[in-house]
Amino acid sequence: MPRQKKKANMPTKHCPSCGRPFSWRKKWENCWDTVTYCSERCRRGFKGSGKKKDGKI
Ligand SMILES: [Zn+2]
């Protein structure tokens, strides 16, 4: 029985904004060390911890 190919071992981080783990993405290949949030939305939304100050999406 052939083994299933394992997915590439991507590094993961924990998003402090939404609290979910996220994994490496191609677009972060050059700046992974500086990536803190899983998405731009989380990055912006983290300020104010919970308060929805910015309604723009
Ligand atoms: Zn997030």
N, CA, C, O and the ligand as a Tripos MOL2 file, in Angstrom:
@<TRIPOS>MOLECULE
protein
  229   227    58     0     0
PROTEIN
NO_CHARGES

@<TRIPOS>ATOM
      1 N           0.8430   -1.2160    0.0000 N.3       1 MET1
      2 CA          0.0000    0.0000    0.0000 C.3       1 MET1
      3 C           0.8740    1.2600    0.0000 C.2       1 MET1
      4 O           1.6910    1.4740    0.8950 O.2       1 MET1
      5 N           0.6780    2.0650   -1.0070 N.am      2 PRO2
      6 CA          1.4980    3.2880   -1.0820 C.3       2 PRO2
      7 C           1.1180    4.2770    0.0120 C.2       2 PRO2
      8 O          -0.0520    4.4690    0.3430 O.2       2 PRO2
      9 N           2.1250    4.8740    0.5370 N.am      3 ARG3
     10 CA          1.8420    5.8710    1.5720 C.3       3 ARG3
     11 C           1.3280    7.1580    0.9450 C.2       3 ARG3
     12 O           1.7190    7.5480   -0.1550 O.2       3 ARG3
     13 N           0.4720    7.7730    1.6580 N.am      4 GLN4
     14 CA          0.0180    9.0750    1.1710 C.3       4 GLN4
     15 C           1.1280   10.0840    1.3370 C.2       4 GLN4
     16 O           1.8600   10.0960    2.3270 O.2       4 GLN4
     17 N           1.2250   10.9110    0.3520 N.am      5 LYS5
     18 CA          2.2400   11.9570    0.4650 C.3       5 LYS5
     19 C           1.8730   12.9150    1.5780 C.2       5 LYS5
     20 O           0.7540   13.4190    1.6700 O.2       5 LYS5
     21 N           2.8360   13.1330    2.3930 N.am      6 LYS6
     22 CA          2.5760   14.1150    3.4500 C.3       6 LYS6
     23 C           2.6040   15.5110    2.8610 C.2       6 LYS6
     24 O           3.3630   15.8090    1.9380 O.2       6 LYS6
     25 N           1.7800   16.3310    3.4040 N.am      7 LYS7
     26 CA          1.8390   17.7230    2.9650 C.3       7 LYS7
     27 C           3.1740   18.3190    3.3840 C.2       7 LYS7
     28 O           3.7760   17.9160    4.3800 O.2       7 LYS7
     29 N           3.6050   19.2590    2.6190 N.am      8 ALA8
     30 CA          4.8580   19.9250    2.9680 C.3       8 ALA8
     31 C           4.7500   20.4550    4.3910 C.2       8 ALA8
     32 O           3.7090   20.9500    4.8230 O.2       8 ALA8
     33 N           5.8340   20.3360    5.0790 N.am      9 ASN9
     34 CA          5.8090   20.7390    6.4790 C.3       9 ASN9
     35 C           5.8720   22.2540    6.6100 C.2       9 ASN9
     36 O           6.9420   22.8440    6.7620 O.2       9 ASN9
     37 N           4.7280   22.8460    6.5490 N.am     10 MET10
     38 CA          4.6760   24.3010    6.6220 C.3      10 MET10
     39 C           4.7400   24.7710    8.0660 C.2      10 MET10
     40 O           4.1340   24.1760    8.9570 O.2      10 MET10
     41 N           5.4750   25.8340    8.2780 N.am     11 PRO11
     42 CA          5.4870   26.4030    9.6210 C.3      11 PRO11
     43 C           4.1340   27.0430    9.9240 C.2      11 PRO11
     44 O           3.4310   27.4910    9.0190 O.2      11 PRO11
     45 N           3.7930   27.0790   11.1670 N.am     12 THR12
     46 CA          2.5240   27.7000   11.5500 C.3      12 THR12
     47 C           2.7390   28.7280   12.6460 C.2      12 THR12
     48 O           3.7200   28.6890   13.3900 O.2      12 THR12
     49 N           1.8050   29.6320   12.7170 N.am     13 LYS13
     50 CA          1.8150   30.6280   13.7860 C.3      13 LYS13
     51 C           0.4140   30.7420   14.3470 C.2      13 LYS13
     52 O          -0.5560   30.2310   13.7880 O.2      13 LYS13
     53 N           0.3470   31.4260   15.4640 N.am     14 HIS14
     54 CA         -0.9320   31.5860   16.1310 C.3      14 HIS14
     55 C          -1.3460   33.0460   16.0450 C.2      14 HIS14
     56 O          -0.6380   33.9340   16.5200 O.2      14 HIS14
     57 N          -2.4940   33.2810   15.4380 N.am     15 CYS15
     58 CA         -2.9450   34.6540   15.2720 C.3      15 CYS15
     59 C          -3.5010   35.2020   16.5950 C.2      15 CYS15
     60 O          -4.4480   34.6420   17.1450 O.2      15 CYS15
     61 N          -2.9260   36.2740   17.0950 N.am     16 PRO16
     62 CA         -3.3770   36.8460   18.3620 C.3      16 PRO16
     63 C          -4.7100   37.5720   18.2370 C.2      16 PRO16
     64 O          -5.3280   37.9210   19.2430 O.2      16 PRO16
     65 N          -5.1440   37.7930   17.0300 N.am     17 SER17
     66 CA         -6.3880   38.5230   16.8210 C.3      17 SER17
     67 C          -7.5940   37.5960   16.8350 C.2      17 SER17
     68 O          -8.5290   37.8080   17.6080 O.2      17 SER17
     69 N          -7.5850   36.5900   16.0060 N.am     18 CYS18
     70 CA         -8.7240   35.6810   15.9260 C.3      18 CYS18
     71 C          -8.4770   34.4060   16.7240 C.2      18 CYS18
     72 O          -9.3820   33.5920   16.9130 O.2      18 CYS18
     73 N          -7.2370   34.2440   17.1900 N.am     19 GLY19
     74 CA         -6.9410   33.1160   18.0580 C.3      19 GLY19
     75 C          -6.7700   31.7930   17.3320 C.2      19 GLY19
     76 O          -6.7020   30.7400   17.9660 O.2      19 GLY19
     77 N          -6.7010   31.8360   16.0360 N.am     20 ARG20
     78 CA         -6.5680   30.5950   15.2890 C.3      20 ARG20
     79 C          -5.1580   30.4360   14.7410 C.2      20 ARG20
     80 O          -4.4710   31.4120   14.4420 O.2      20 ARG20
     81 N          -4.7530   29.1990   14.6190 N.am     21 PRO21
     82 CA         -3.4560   28.9590   13.9940 C.3      21 PRO21
     83 C          -3.5580   29.1420   12.4860 C.2      21 PRO21
     84 O          -4.5900   28.8590   11.8770 O.2      21 PRO21
     85 N          -2.4990   29.6070   11.9150 N.am     22 PHE22
     86 CA         -2.4610   29.7210   10.4620 C.3      22 PHE22
     87 C          -1.1050   29.2670    9.9710 C.2      22 PHE22
     88 O          -0.1140   29.2900   10.7010 O.2      22 PHE22
     89 N          -1.0850   28.8650    8.7480 N.am     23 SER23
     90 CA          0.1640   28.3080    8.2320 C.3      23 SER23
     91 C           0.7620   29.1830    7.1370 C.2      23 SER23
     92 O           0.1400   30.0890    6.5820 O.2      23 SER23
     93 N           1.9630   28.8530    6.8840 N.am     24 TRP24
     94 CA          2.7670   29.5870    5.9180 C.3      24 TRP24
     95 C           2.0580   29.6980    4.5750 C.2      24 TRP24
     96 O           1.4080   28.7600    4.1150 O.2      24 TRP24
     97 N           2.1970   30.8420    3.9700 N.am     25 ARG25
     98 CA          1.6590   31.0020    2.6170 C.3      25 ARG25
     99 C           2.7380   31.5590    1.7020 C.2      25 ARG25
    100 O           3.6980   32.2110    2.1140 O.2      25 ARG25
    101 N           2.5130   31.2600    0.4580 N.am     26 LYS26
    102 CA          3.4900   31.6680   -0.5520 C.3      26 LYS26
    103 C           3.7870   33.1690   -0.4910 C.2      26 LYS26
    104 O           4.9310   33.6020   -0.6290 O.2      26 LYS26
    105 N           2.7340   33.9350   -0.2810 N.am     27 LYS27
    106 CA          2.9210   35.3850   -0.2890 C.3      27 LYS27
    107 C           3.7790   35.8690    0.8740 C.2      27 LYS27
    108 O           4.2520   37.0060    0.8870 O.2      27 LYS27
    109 N           3.9670   34.9900    1.8430 N.am     28 TRP28
    110 CA          4.7640   35.3910    3.0060 C.3      28 TRP28
    111 C           6.1830   34.8410    2.9420 C.2      28 TRP28
    112 O           6.9420   34.9670    3.9030 O.2      28 TRP28
    113 N           6.5390   34.2400    1.8350 N.am     29 GLU29
    114 CA          7.8260   33.5550    1.7820 C.3      29 GLU29
    115 C           9.0050   34.4760    2.0870 C.2      29 GLU29
    116 O          10.0460   34.0370    2.5760 O.2      29 GLU29
    117 N           8.8250   35.7330    1.7960 N.am     30 ASN30
    118 CA          9.9350   36.6680    2.0360 C.3      30 ASN30
    119 C           9.8170   37.4190    3.3490 C.2      30 ASN30
    120 O          10.7450   38.1200    3.7510 O.2      30 ASN30
    121 N           8.6840   37.2780    4.0170 N.am     31 CYS31
    122 CA          8.5010   38.0810    5.2240 C.3      31 CYS31
    123 C           7.8520   37.2720    6.3430 C.2      31 CYS31
    124 O           7.2390   37.8350    7.2510 O.2      31 CYS31
    125 N           7.9880   35.9690    6.2750 N.am     32 TRP32
    126 CA          7.3180   35.1090    7.2560 C.3      32 TRP32
    127 C           7.6980   35.4840    8.6890 C.2      32 TRP32
    128 O           6.8730   35.4140    9.6000 O.2      32 TRP32
    129 N           8.9400   35.8750    8.8690 N.am     33 ASP33
    130 CA          9.4020   36.2180   10.2120 C.3      33 ASP33
    131 C           8.6440   37.4010   10.7860 C.2      33 ASP33
    132 O           8.5170   37.5360   12.0030 O.2      33 ASP33
    133 N           8.1470   38.2430    9.9210 N.am     34 THR34
    134 CA          7.4820   39.4460   10.4030 C.3      34 THR34
    135 C           5.9630   39.2860   10.4360 C.2      34 THR34
    136 O           5.2450   40.1490   10.9430 O.2      34 THR34
    137 N           5.4930   38.1830    9.8950 N.am     35 VAL35
    138 CA          4.0400   37.9710    9.8860 C.3      35 VAL35
    139 C           3.5590   37.6010   11.2880 C.2      35 VAL35
    140 O           4.0900   36.6890   11.9210 O.2      35 VAL35
    141 N           2.5740   38.3060   11.7470 N.am     36 THR36
    142 CA          2.0390   38.0340   13.0730 C.3      36 THR36
    143 C           0.5870   37.5910   13.0040 C.2      36 THR36
    144 O           0.1550   36.7330   13.7750 O.2      36 THR36
    145 N          -0.1490   38.1630   12.1030 N.am     37 TYR37
    146 CA         -1.5740   37.8620   12.0090 C.3      37 TYR37
    147 C          -1.8810   37.0420   10.7660 C.2      37 TYR37
    148 O          -1.1260   37.0470    9.7930 O.2      37 TYR37
    149 N          -2.9980   36.3410   10.8210 N.am     38 CYS38
    150 CA         -3.3380   35.4430    9.7210 C.3      38 CYS38
    151 C          -3.8060   36.2070    8.5050 C.2      38 CYS38
    152 O          -3.7530   35.6970    7.3850 O.2      38 CYS38
    153 N          -4.2580   37.4130    8.7150 N.am     39 SER39
    154 CA         -4.7710   38.1640    7.5730 C.3      39 SER39
    155 C          -4.6630   39.6560    7.8400 C.2      39 SER39
    156 O          -4.4450   40.1030    8.9660 O.2      39 SER39
    157 N          -4.8210   40.3880    6.7830 N.am     40 GLU40
    158 CA         -4.7640   41.8400    6.9140 C.3      40 GLU40
    159 C          -5.8760   42.3340    7.8290 C.2      40 GLU40
    160 O          -5.7030   43.2860    8.5890 O.2      40 GLU40
    161 N          -6.9910   41.6800    7.7400 N.am     41 ARG41
    162 CA         -8.1280   42.0880    8.5690 C.3      41 ARG41
    163 C          -7.8000   41.9190   10.0530 C.2      41 ARG41
    164 O          -8.0830   42.7980   10.8680 O.2      41 ARG41
    165 N          -7.2170   40.8110   10.3790 N.am     42 CYS42
    166 CA         -6.8500   40.5630   11.7660 C.3      42 CYS42
    167 C          -5.7830   41.5640   12.2100 C.2      42 CYS42
    168 O          -5.7990   42.0600   13.3370 O.2      42 CYS42
    169 N          -4.8890   41.8380   11.3230 N.am     43 ARG43
    170 CA         -3.8080   42.7540   11.6480 C.3      43 ARG43
    171 C          -4.3780   44.1290   12.0000 C.2      43 ARG43
    172 O          -3.9230   44.7850   12.9370 O.2      43 ARG43
    173 N          -5.3550   44.5370   11.2510 N.am     44 ARG44
    174 CA         -5.9580   45.8380   11.5340 C.3      44 ARG44
    175 C          -6.8940   45.7590   12.7140 C.2      44 ARG44
    176 O          -6.9980   46.6950   13.5070 O.2      44 ARG44
    177 N          -7.5700   44.6420   12.8220 N.am     45 GLY45
    178 CA         -8.6250   44.5300   13.8240 C.3      45 GLY45
    179 C          -8.1220   44.2620   15.2250 C.2      45 GLY45
    180 O          -8.8880   44.3300   16.1860 O.2      45 GLY45
    181 N          -6.8440   43.9600   15.3500 N.am     46 PHE46
    182 CA         -6.3360   43.5900   16.6680 C.3      46 PHE46
    183 C          -6.3550   44.7620   17.6310 C.2      46 PHE46
    184 O          -6.5790   44.5910   18.8290 O.2      46 PHE46
    185 N          -6.1200   45.9420   17.1050 N.am     47 LYS47
    186 CA         -6.1380   47.1210   17.9740 C.3      47 LYS47
    187 C          -7.4960   47.2640   18.6380 C.2      47 LYS47
    188 O          -8.5280   47.1730   17.9730 O.2      47 LYS47
    189 N          -7.5000   47.4840   19.9260 N.am     48 GLY48
    190 CA         -8.7590   47.6920   20.6150 C.3      48 GLY48
    191 C          -9.3420   46.3870   21.1370 C.2      48 GLY48
    192 O         -10.3930   46.3870   21.7770 O.2      48 GLY48
    193 N          -8.6720   45.2900   20.8710 N.am     49 SER49
    194 CA         -9.0690   43.9840   21.3750 C.3      49 SER49
    195 C         -10.5730   43.8260   21.5990 C.2      49 SER49
    196 O         -11.0630   43.9490   22.7210 O.2      49 SER49
    197 N         -11.2740   43.5590   20.5400 N.am     50 GLY50
    198 CA        -12.6970   43.2810   20.6830 C.3      50 GLY50
    199 C         -13.5740   44.4270   20.2250 C.2      50 GLY50
    200 O         -14.6350   44.2140   19.6370 O.2      50 GLY50
    201 N         -13.1370   45.6220   20.4910 N.am     51 LYS51
    202 CA        -13.9380   46.7580   20.0590 C.3      51 LYS51
    203 C         -13.9050   46.8790   18.5410 C.2      51 LYS51
    204 O         -12.8460   46.8400   17.9160 O.2      51 LYS51
    205 N         -15.0660   47.0230   17.9830 N.am     52 LYS52
    206 CA        -15.1050   47.2080   16.5520 C.3      52 LYS52
    207 C         -15.1000   48.6970   16.2250 C.2      52 LYS52
    208 O         -16.1380   49.3300   16.0310 O.2      52 LYS52
    209 N         -13.9260   49.2010   16.1760 N.am     53 LYS53
    210 CA        -13.7900   50.6310   15.9350 C.3      53 LYS53
    211 C         -13.8730   50.9300   14.4500 C.2      53 LYS53
    212 O         -14.4700   51.9180   14.0210 O.2      53 LYS53
    213 N         -13.2570   50.0470   13.6800 N.am     54 ASP54
    214 CA        -13.2320   50.2330   12.2390 C.3      54 ASP54
    215 C         -14.2310   49.3130   11.5700 C.2      54 ASP54
    216 O         -14.0430   48.0970   11.5510 O.2      54 ASP54
    217 N         -15.2720   49.8710   11.0320 N.am     55 GLY55
    218 CA        -16.3080   49.0520   10.4060 C.3      55 GLY55
    219 C         -16.0360   48.7220    8.9690 C.2      55 GLY55
    220 O         -16.7380   47.9280    8.3440 O.2      55 GLY55
    221 N         -15.0100   49.3430    8.4610 N.am     56 LYS56
    222 CA        -14.7070   49.1100    7.0470 C.3      56 LYS56
    223 C         -14.1450   47.7100    6.8370 C.2      56 LYS56
    224 O         -13.2710   47.2610    7.5780 O.2      56 LYS56
    225 N         -14.6440   47.0460    5.8420 N.am     57 ILE57
    226 CA        -14.0660   45.7620    5.4730 C.3      57 ILE57
    227 C         -13.8440   45.7370    3.9650 C.2      57 ILE57
    228 O         -13.3600   44.7400    3.4290 O.2      57 ILE57
    229 ZN         -6.4810   35.9970   12.5590 Zn       58 ZN58
@<TRIPOS>BOND
     1     1     2 1
     2     2     3 1
     3     3     4 2
     4     3     5 am
     5     5     6 1
     6     6     7 1
     7     7     8 2
     8     7     9 am
     9     9    10 1
    10    10    11 1
    11    11    12 2
    12    11    13 am
    13    13    14 1
    14    14    15 1
    15    15    16 2
    16    15    17 am
    17    17    18 1
    18    18    19 1
    19    19    20 2
    20    19    21 am
    21    21    22 1
    22    22    23 1
    23    23    24 2
    24    23    25 am
    25    25    26 1
    26    26    27 1
    27    27    28 2
    28    27    29 am
    29    29    30 1
    30    30    31 1
    31    31    32 2
    32    31    33 am
    33    33    34 1
    34    34    35 1
    35    35    36 2
    36    35    37 am
    37    37    38 1
    38    38    39 1
    39    39    40 2
    40    39    41 am
    41    41    42 1
    42    42    43 1
    43    43    44 2
    44    43    45 am
    45    45    46 1
    46    46    47 1
    47    47    48 2
    48    47    49 am
    49    49    50 1
    50    50    51 1
    51    51    52 2
    52    51    53 am
    53    53    54 1
    54    54    55 1
    55    55    56 2
    56    55    57 am
    57    57    58 1
    58    58    59 1
    59    59    60 2
    60    59    61 am
    61    61    62 1
    62    62    63 1
    63    63    64 2
    64    63    65 am
    65    65    66 1
    66    66    67 1
    67    67    68 2
    68    67    69 am
    69    69    70 1
    70    70    71 1
    71    71    72 2
    72    71    73 am
    73    73    74 1
    74    74    75 1
    75    75    76 2
    76    75    77 am
    77    77    78 1
    78    78    79 1
    79    79    80 2
    80    79    81 am
    81    81    82 1
    82    82    83 1
    83    83    84 2
    84    83    85 am
    85    85    86 1
    86    86    87 1
    87    87    88 2
    88    87    89 am
    89    89    90 1
    90    90    91 1
    91    91    92 2
    92    91    93 am
    93    93    94 1
    94    94    95 1
    95    95    96 2
    96    95    97 am
    97    97    98 1
    98    98    99 1
    99    99   100 2
   100    99   101 am
   101   101   102 1
   102   102   103 1
   103   103   104 2
   104   103   105 am
   105   105   106 1
   106   106   107 1
   107   107   108 2
   108   107   109 am
   109   109   110 1
   110   110   111 1
   111   111   112 2
   112   111   113 am
   113   113   114 1
   114   114   115 1
   115   115   116 2
   116   115   117 am
   117   117   118 1
   118   118   119 1
   119   119   120 2
   120   119   121 am
   121   121   122 1
   122   122   123 1
   123   123   124 2
   124   123   125 am
   125   125   126 1
   126   126   127 1
   127   127   128 2
   128   127   129 am
   129   129   130 1
   130   130   131 1
   131   131   132 2
   132   131   133 am
   133   133   134 1
   134   134   135 1
   135   135   136 2
   136   135   137 am
   137   137   138 1
   138   138   139 1
   139   139   140 2
   140   139   141 am
   141   141   142 1
   142   142   143 1
   143   143   144 2
   144   143   145 am
   145   145   146 1
   146   146   147 1
   147   147   148 2
   148   147   149 am
   149   149   150 1
   150   150   151 1
   151   151   152 2
   152   151   153 am
   153   153   154 1
   154   154   155 1
   155   155   156 2
   156   155   157 am
   157   157   158 1
   158   158   159 1
   159   159   160 2
   160   159   161 am
   161   161   162 1
   162   162   163 1
   163   163   164 2
   164   163   165 am
   165   165   166 1
   166   166   167 1
   167   167   168 2
   168   167   169 am
   169   169   170 1
   170   170   171 1
   171   171   172 2
   172   171   173 am
   173   173   174 1
   174   174   175 1
   175   175   176 2
   176   175   177 am
   177   177   178 1
   178   178   179 1
   179   179   180 2
   180   179   181 am
   181   181   182 1
   182   182   183 1
   183   183   184 2
   184   183   185 am
   185   185   186 1
   186   186   187 1
   187   187   188 2
   188   187   189 am
   189   189   190 1
   190   190   191 1
   191   191   192 2
   192   191   193 am
   193   193   194 1
   194   194   195 1
   195   195   196 2
   196   195   197 am
   197   197   198 1
   198   198   199 1
   199   199   200 2
   200   199   201 am
   201   201   202 1
   202   202   203 1
   203   203   204 2
   204   203   205 am
   205   205   206 1
   206   206   207 1
   207   207   208 2
   208   207   209 am
   209   209   210 1
   210   210   211 1
   211   211   212 2
   212   211   213 am
   213   213   214 1
   214   214   215 1
   215   215   216 2
   216   215   217 am
   217   217   218 1
   218   218   219 1
   219   219   220 2
   220   219   221 am
   221   221   222 1
   222   222   223 1
   223   223   224 2
   224   223   225 am
   225   225   226 1
   226   226   227 1
   227   227   228 2
@<TRIPOS>SUBSTRUCTURE
     1 MET1         2 RESIDUE 1 A MET
     2 PRO2         6 RESIDUE 1 A PRO
     3 ARG3        10 RESIDUE 1 A ARG
     4 GLN4        14 RESIDUE 1 A GLN
     5 LYS5        18 RESIDUE 1 A LYS
     6 LYS6        22 RESIDUE 1 A LYS
     7 LYS7        26 RESIDUE 1 A LYS
     8 ALA8        30 RESIDUE 1 A ALA
     9 ASN9        34 RESIDUE 1 A ASN
    10 MET10       38 RESIDUE 1 A MET
    11 PRO11       42 RESIDUE 1 A PRO
    12 THR12       46 RESIDUE 1 A THR
    13 LYS13       50 RESIDUE 1 A LYS
    14 HIS14       54 RESIDUE 1 A HIS
    15 CYS15       58 RESIDUE 1 A CYS
    16 PRO16       62 RESIDUE 1 A PRO
    17 SER17       66 RESIDUE 1 A SER
    18 CYS18       70 RESIDUE 1 A CYS
    19 GLY19       74 RESIDUE 1 A GLY
    20 ARG20       78 RESIDUE 1 A ARG
    21 PRO21       82 RESIDUE 1 A PRO
    22 PHE22       86 RESIDUE 1 A PHE
    23 SER23       90 RESIDUE 1 A SER
    24 TRP24       94 RESIDUE 1 A TRP
    25 ARG25       98 RESIDUE 1 A ARG
    26 LYS26      102 RESIDUE 1 A LYS
    27 LYS27      106 RESIDUE 1 A LYS
    28 TRP28      110 RESIDUE 1 A TRP
    29 GLU29      114 RESIDUE 1 A GLU
    30 ASN30      118 RESIDUE 1 A ASN
    31 CYS31      122 RESIDUE 1 A CYS
    32 TRP32      126 RESIDUE 1 A TRP
    33 ASP33      130 RESIDUE 1 A ASP
    34 THR34      134 RESIDUE 1 A THR
    35 VAL35      138 RESIDUE 1 A VAL
    36 THR36      142 RESIDUE 1 A THR
    37 TYR37      146 RESIDUE 1 A TYR
    38 CYS38      150 RESIDUE 1 A CYS
    39 SER39      154 RESIDUE 1 A SER
    40 GLU40      158 RESIDUE 1 A GLU
    41 ARG41      162 RESIDUE 1 A ARG
    42 CYS42      166 RESIDUE 1 A CYS
    43 ARG43      170 RESIDUE 1 A ARG
    44 ARG44      174 RESIDUE 1 A ARG
    45 GLY45      178 RESIDUE 1 A GLY
    46 PHE46      182 RESIDUE 1 A PHE
    47 LYS47      186 RESIDUE 1 A LYS
    48 GLY48      190 RESIDUE 1 A GLY
    49 SER49      194 RESIDUE 1 A SER
    50 GLY50      198 RESIDUE 1 A GLY
    51 LYS51      202 RESIDUE 1 A LYS
    52 LYS52      206 RESIDUE 1 A LYS
    53 LYS53      210 RESIDUE 1 A LYS
    54 ASP54      214 RESIDUE 1 A ASP
    55 GLY55      218 RESIDUE 1 A GLY
    56 LYS56      222 RESIDUE 1 A LYS
    57 ILE57      226 RESIDUE 1 A ILE
    58 ZN58       229 GROUP 0 **** ****
